[in-house]
């Protein structure tokens, strides 16, 4: 039985295969080129702001006071880019599933990234999930990654 282990953070996703809890074979990496960039680096327009006028529809000129609104939060470009990266990783996982490259799947990622990866996986790939590890281990050695995975993941 082959277990695909995907270890991801906001910068990259590492793919490993393992048939037993003592070894991992690297199977590739997907990099996020937008990682570490700010909204203003990713957008072509001015940073998220808009002006609201008074009740007559003026845009802050005249006697009415203008309102300045910040635009960010869940609709930020950084969040969008991270979601797109998770979808790219999900597509890579699903392509390997369709090619029968693994029998079970383990996801290791910080909680926010883990949620995005889970959402990006098609139902067929989700059905192969054997474990989800909510830890940031992308910068750790393979031994530390293996120690975080339950040993019963490798046996049915």
Secondary structure, DSSP 8 states (H G I E B T S, - for coil): --EEEEEE-SSEEEEEEESSTT--EEEEEEE-TTTT--HHHH-SSSSSEEEE--TT---S-TTS--EEEE--GGG-HHHHHHHHHHHHHHHHHHHHHHTT--SEEEEEE-HHHHHHHHHHS-HHHHTTEEEEE-S--TTS-HHHHHHHS-GGGG--
